[in-house]
């Protein structure tokens, strides 16, 4: 139960660090900066291969999209862990 409370807490505060404070200090992803310096073309403008591009969901605030992305990520990891755990018991 403590782990679940911890996970929910960090998911709920993640927009503070990932969006709000990043905007205040002007943080940009290091790989994005490196790509700009070597003048690489940004393929994300040509194709969007992820349903939650930049952790956003259309028509929702970026903070809510960030939280939903976190919940989906944790659910995916936990789900995969449960599948592997069950498969390990079968052998």
HELIX and SHEET records of a PDB file:
HELIX    1   1 UNK A    2  UNK A   15  1                                  14    
HELIX    2   2 UNK A   16  UNK A   20  3                                   5    
HELIX    3   3 UNK A   21  UNK A   25  1                                   5    
HELIX    4   4 UNK A   30  UNK A   37  1                                   8    
HELIX    5   5 UNK A   43  UNK A   45  5                                   3    
HELIX    6   6 UNK A   53  UNK A   55  5                                   3    
HELIX    7   7 UNK A   62  UNK A   90  1                                  29    
END                                                                             
